[in-house]
Amino acid sequence: MAVVVRSFTSPTLVLLAFDWDAGDGRPDFLGFAIERKPGFGGATSSWLPNRIGFNGPKSDHSDFSSHDAPIQKFTWWDARIDTKDRGSTFSYRVIPVTGTPDTLKYEEAEQGQIDVTVPQVQEHGITSHFNRAVVSSQAFTKQFPDLTTASQQKAARAWLANGMEQAVPQFLDQAAGKDVEGAIYHLTDEIWIIPALQHYGGALSLAYNHTSVDDTSDQAIGELTDNGRPASSFVARTHASIMHNKFLVRVGAADHPEAVLAGSANFTSEGLSAQANVLHAFESPDLARLYLERKRLLDGNPTLAATKREQKGWSNKIAVGDASIRVFFPPEPDDERASIDAIVDAVNAAEHSVLLCVFDPTDKKLLDAVFAAADNKRMMLALVNRVPTAEPGGDPTHADVAAKIEIFHRSQNNHDIVGFGAFKSGSTPTDFAVERVLWPHEDPKKMVRVHHKFVVVDGEGKRPVVFTGSPNLSGNSLHKNDENLLEITDCPRLGRMYFAEFNRLYEHYRARASDERRQQGHPETFTLTKDSRWAKKYFVPGSPEEKSRKAMAGEPQE
């Protein structure tokens, strides 16, 4: 049977998932060679690269061709997608490789082929920005070996932001002098956002976080008032634990809301670049109206109790482009949890897969549902900023403490949850180029790399459910913070986009977690196997690898 190939795309990458049933039981199955047309740098065709070979990495840290060093996985991504490639179509051939390392045989008759069109940043009235956010990578180190000057740092920030740095400036440009209102947690980016706000020609009104322990945005607000903005345009939000929103609303004539920009990225240089985040802009008056109403509620700086009393629950579904969207604005009353329970219900109803990508999730009920999905033979993968290195102190009956304990045990026993914390100073894999982990002048105690807050259910299927927004899915985000949470349904396009971006980050950090295990006595890590042993786990019934192979490359279930 020929190779089956599927694609998952975002404006920044193409993720390929493939399967070859005939590989099961073939002792000489060595992996896959993957060819792209057109190729890199104007070439007619190119083989996608592999960083490791049958004898480990190259001494000069350069890449192998997958034609010579087959891919020993059932997924691989083409990360060489540039801004100019958006809207372009590429053809991929995935060829099984058999034989021996010295005599490779290409099973051309069994190859799978697929044509893939890279999506634009804006499609169907929905703009989607995912940044690269891979400071801890060889690609970043090679691209920017020196970060001593301001111009070098700006260029590096832009490469990491991958277009996200233009999300706010472009949103303001599209407003073209109309009113813009928003609610912003941290506003500090002096490279793109603050200059764009200073030069914006229309009226600007912002609610911003300001508490006794956090005045991070005060300097930027001062700069805006010094630049001529009326002080009355800015309202300090002092009564929530934190005002954690990050959104802007475009308001047209007659106070008519037109569009909203929202996501997980703080309006900081770190949020746009070094921290993994997403920002969406939705051309939807109905959705924008709900955000505008919320912002104007915050303008009154109500008490936390008053904000909870204003809770209206999930909105009705709103048609936005090719998606259906609901929004929820925490905090909720202390005895309610409708926002997160909607996620729990979706996870419990998962048909094939659950992906969790959250900075610091501590809702025990949600984690129980996510891990139960894995135990019930759904494909489950989770990425957090840091996996606890040991059982945390505190009362284990407390939900947040119990959640951290569960994350620790799951990462140790099942290896299907990983975190940025696997990157440690001085632990670069043997024979690999040194990777930069810290940004200049960055405090490692405060460092954040995985800042996302999303859950994707059945992202590879026909009926995906995506939850995304500002909440960290914790007790505080439920009951103490001002937040916004979106549920996106009826949109396989966005489901596949989140699926692709998650897997890019997950594989990036899982590689380092694998190296941790290599250092614990598994020297074969980062070396291709010379027979089919690498593939055996993918064909073990009920294994995480088998679930992943079938869910990603197989036809979506009804």
N, C-alpha and C positions, 0 to 999 in steps of 0.2 A: 504494500500500500504506500502511496506517495506521501510525502511530508505535507501536513496541514499547516497553513500559516495564517495568522491573524495579526492585525495591527491595532495599536492604541496610540493615538497621537495627541500632542499639544502643539502650540505654536513654537515650542523650543526643542522638541524631540520626537522621534519615532521609536516606539517600543514594539518589537516583534516577539510574538509568542508562537511556538511551533511544536509539532508532535510528529513522531514517527513510530507507529506501533510495531513495525518490523524490527526496531532496535531492541526490543525485549528478547532476550535469549541469544543475541548476536555477540559472541565473545570478542569480536574484533571491532565493535562499534566504538569509534574514537571521538565522535562529536559532529559538529556542523561547520561547513564553510559558508559564509554569507557574502554575496556580491551585490553591490549597489550600482545602478545606472540612472543618470550620469554619476560619475565618481567625484572624488574630492579634487578641488583646485582646478576644475575644468577638464579633468580626465574623462574619457569615454565611460570607464567603469573602474570601480575600486572594490577591494575586499575589505569588509569591516575589520577593524583591528582587534587583537587580543593582547593583553599585557603579559600573559604567562605562556610558557612553552613546555615541552616535555622534559626539559631540564631546568625549569624555573624561569625567572625573568631574565631579560638580556642584561649584560653587565653595564651597558650604556643607558639603561632605563628606557630605551625606545620600544615601540610596539612591534609585535609580530603581525603578520597577515593571518586572518582566519583560514586562508587557503593552506598555510603551512602549520598553523597551530590552531586546530579546530576549537570551536566554542563548545565547552563541556557543560552546557546548561540548555534548558528548553526555552529560555528567553534571552534576548539581547537587545540593546538599544543603540540606535544611531544618534550619537550626541553631536555629530558634526552638522547640525542644522543651524544655519545662520539667519539673520533677519531677512536677507535677500531671498531665502529659500521658502518663505511663507507664501502659500499658494502654489508652489511648484509640486510636480508629481515625480516620484522616484519609483523605480522598479527594483525589487529585491528577489534574489534567488537564494533559497536555503537548501543546501546540498548535504546529505548524510555522508560522512567520511568513515571509511572502514580500513582494515589492513593493519599495518604496524607503523610505529613512528618513523621508521626508515623507508617504508614503502606505503605511502598513503594512496587509498583508492577512493575515487569520487563517484558516488552512486547517482550519476546524472539522471538515470531513468526514474529515480525515486524523488527527484527534487520537487520542491514546492515553490511557487512564484506568487507574488502579490504586487500590485501597484498601489502606492500610497500618496495621497495628496496632503501636504502639510497645511494645517488650518491657519487662517489669519487670526490676528489678535482679536478682532471684532467680527463676529458672525451672528446673524439673527438678532441684532440689537443687544448682544451681550459681549462685553469686552472681558478678556481673561488674561491676567498677568501672573505667571509663576516665575519667580527668580531662580538663579542657579544656586546661590548660597552654599558653595562648597569651598570655603576657605581651607578646610582640612582635606585637600586633594592635591595630587601631583600636577593635575592640569593647571590649577591656580598657581602653584609654586613655579612651574615652568613658564607660565605666561607672565608672571610678575615676580621675578626673583628679587627685586629691590623695591621697597615701599618707603623710601626715605623722604621723598619730596611730595608736596601737595598735589602736583600734577600726576605723579605716579599713583598716588592713593585715589585720586578721583577716577582715573582710568580703571583701576582695579575695582572700585566700587561699581562703576558702570557695567563692567564685565559680569560681576556677581549679580547685579540687579537684572540684567538680561532684558531690559525694556521696562521693567517695573518703575524705574526712576522717572519715566515719562507719564505714568498713569495720572497723577494729579495735575501736572502742567497741561496735558491733553484734555483732561476733563474741564479745566478752567478755560482753555482755548475754545472748546465747544460751547461753553456757556456764553461766550462772546458778549460780555458786559452785563449779563443778567445777574440776578441775585444768587449768591451761593451761601448756604447755611450748612453747618456741620457740628459734629461732636467728636472731639479728638482727645485721646488719652495722653500721649506724649508727642509734642511737636518740637523737634530740635534740628531737623535736616536743613543745614545751611547751604547745601549744594544745589538742590533742585526745588524742594517744596516751599521753603520760606521765601526765596526769591520770586517764585511763581505767585505766591499769595501777595507779596509786596507790589508786584507789577500788575496784578489783576485789575481790570478797569471797572468792574461792577461792584455792587455792594457786597460786603462780606460780614457774616455773623457766625461766631463760633462759641460753643460751650466747651470748656476744657477742664481737665482734671487738676484740682488743687486741694491738697489736704495738708494737715499739720506736718506730715512726714514726706510730702512729695510736691515740690513746686517746679518740677522739671520743665514745664511748658511756659513758665512765667517770663523767661528771657525773650522767647520768640514773640509772645503777646506784646511785650514792651517794644520790641523792634517794630511790630506792625503799627502800634499806636504812634510811635515816633515817626513812622513813615506817613502819617496822616490819617490812619484809620481811627474813627471815633472810639473812645474807650468804652462807650455804651454798647459797642458791637460785640464785646467779649464778656462772657459770663463764667466766673469760676464755679466749678461744681465741687462743693465741699462736703456734702452730706452722705454720699455713698462711701463704702470702703474704698473703692476706686471707680471712677467713671472710665470704663474700659473700652468704650466705643472708638471706632476709627472710620467715620463716614462723612461724606459731603453730599448735599442735595442741590441740584440745579433748579432754580425757581424762576419761571417765566412771568410774563405779564399777568396782571390781575391775580397775583399770588398763586399762580398755577404751577405746581411741581411737575418736573419733566423727567428727571433721571436721578439715579443715586449711585455713588461710588462707595463700596464697602468691602471689608475683608478682614484678614488677620494682621496685616502689616501696620505697625505703628508708623507715624509720620516722622521717622528718624532715619539717619543714614544707615544705621545697623538694620533697622526693620526692612528697608528696601533692598539691602545687599547681603549682609553676612548672615542674616537669619532667614531660614526657609519660610516663605510666606506666599499668600495669594491675595490679589485684589481683583474685584469684578466691578464693572460699571454696567448698570441695567437701564436701558432706555424704556422706562415704564412709568407713566404718570401715577398709576395706581400704587405701585410699590414705593415710589418716591414720596407719595403723600403720607404713607404710614411712617416713613423715616422722618419726614418733616414734622409730623405731629409729635413724634417722640422727642425730637430735638427741642421743640418749643416747650414741651413739658419740662425738660431739663433746664431751660432758660430761667424758670422760676426757682431753681435750686431747691426742690422739695426735699423734705426729710426722707430718710430711707423708708420709714413706715408709710409715709404718704405715697412714695413711689410704688411700693408694694400694693397699696390699695387701688392704684390706677391700673393694675395688671389686668389685661384683657385676654390673655391667652394667645393661642395661635391664631393668626389671621386666616381668612378664607384664602383658597388657592387663587393665585393671580397668574394669568397667562402672560409670559414675558418671552417674546421670540418663540423659540421652539421648546420652551420649558414651562413647567408649572411650578410656582414658588409660593411658599408660605413663610412668614416671618414671626418671630417671637422676641419680645424685649424683656429679659430679666432685669431686676430681681423679682422673684416670686415670694408670696407669703411663706413663712417658715414651715407650714404643714403641707405645702404643695410642691410638686416637681414635674409639672406637665411638660416643660421644655425638654428635659433629659429623658423623661419616660417615653416620649415620642421616638427618640433614638433607640432606647432599649427595645421598644416594640418592633421597630424596623429590623434590628439585629436579630431578635428572636424569630422573625419571619424570613430571614435570609435563606435563599435557595441554594446559592453556591459559594458566596464569598463575603468576608467582612474585612475591611481595612481601617485601622485606627491610626491616626497621625495627629498627636496632640502633645503640646509642650509638657504639661504635667497633669495628666488626668487622675483624679482621686475620687471619682464617684464609684463606689464599690459595686452598686447594682449594675451600672453600665459595664464595668470590667468583668463582672461575673457573666453577663450575657455574651460579651465578646469572646471570652475564653471558653464558654460553653459551646459557642458556635464551632470552635476548633475541635473540641472534644466530640462534637456531633458530626464530624467529617466534612465540615465546611472549610474551605481555604480561609485561614485567618492569619494575617500578618499585622504586626503593630510596631510603630516607631514613636519613641518618646525622646525628650531631650536627654534625660539621664535615667538609666536604670540604677536603682539603689545598689550599692556595692555590698551591702549587708542589711540584715533586717533592721529597719529604723527603730529608734526608741519610741517610747510613748505607749499609750494604752491601746493594745491590739483590738479592743472592741470598738474603738473610735473609727468611723468609716474611712477617713483619710489615711490613717495609719495602716489599717487593714488593707487598703488598696495598694499602698506602697509595698507592703509585704508580699502581696499577691503578684505584683509586677516583678519583684526580685525573684521569687520562686519560679515564675513562668519562664523568665529569661534563662535561668539556670537549667531547668529540667526539660523544656520544650524547644528552646532556641528559636521561637517564632516571634519573639519581641526583642528588639534591640534599641540602642540609644546612642546619641552622639557621644556620651561619656566613654564609649569604647576607644575614642581617640585620646591617647595620653602622650604627654611629652616624652620623647625618647623611645617610643615604642613603634617606630616605623618598621613595617615588615622587612625581613632580611632581604638584601639585594634590591630594595625598592628606593627610589629617590626620596629624599627627605620631604615631608609635607608640612606646610605651614598650618598651625592650629590657631595661634593667637594673632589677632590684628594688632598693629602697633599701638602701644599704650593700653591694651585691653587687660582688664582685671579678670583672671581665670575664675575667680570665685563668683563673678557675676555674668560670665559668658553664657550666651544662649545661641544655639545653632538651629534647633528644630523648634520653631515658634508656631507652626501650623496648629489649627484647631478644626480638624475635619474627620468625619467618619463616612466611609463609602460602603454601601451594601449592594452586592451584586453589580459592581461597577462594570464587569465584562459582559453583563447580560442585557436583555431587551428592556428590563424594567428596573434600572438602577435607582437608588435613593442616595442623595448626597446631603449631608449636614455640614454646614460651613459657616464661619463667622468669627466673632470675637471671644466667645467663652472658652475657658480651659476645661470645661466639663468637671467642675469641682464644686465643693460645698459653697465656697465664696461666690463662684459665678452664678450659682443658683439663687442665693439669698442675700448677697451683700453688695454685688457690683451692678453697675449699669452696663448692659451688654446688648448685642443683637445676634440672633441665630437664624440662619436660613435653612429651609428644607427645599431641595431641588429635586423634582421628579419629572417623569415623562420625557427625559432628555438623554438618550443613550450617548449622544455626542459629548456632553459634559461629563457623564459617568466615565467614559473611556479616557477623557482628558485627565481627570483626577486619578484614575487607575494608572495611567502612564507616569504621571509625575510622582505618585507615591512610590512606584516600583523603582524609579530612578534613585530616589533618596534612600529607600530601604536597602537596595543592593549596595549603595555606596557605604552605608554604615555597617551593614552585615559583613562586608569584607574585612573591616577592622575587627569586628567581633570574632570572626573566624581566625584572624591572626592571634587573638588572645588565646584561642584554643590551641593553635599551633605551638605557642610558647609553653603551653601546659602539657606538651608531649605528643603533638600530631604534626610531624615534620613534613607530611605530604601536602600540607596546605600551600597554595600558590605554585603548584607543579601539576601539569596535566598528567593524568594517569595513562599508562601505555596499553591499556586494554579497556574493556567495557565496565570495569568496576565503578567508574564515576556515575554510570547511568542506573545502577541497580536500585538505588533508593527511590528513583522516580517511577518505578514499576511495582513497588511494594504496596499491595492493597491497603488503603486507609492511612498511608503515611502522608505527612504534610507535603512532601514533594510530589507524590502522585496526585493529591488533591489540587495542587497548584498547576501541574501539567495539564490536567483535564479541564480545570475551570478556565484557564487562560487561553488554551489553544483550541479547545473543543467548541462546537457550536453552542451558542447560548441556549439554555433550557427554556422551555415554555412555562 
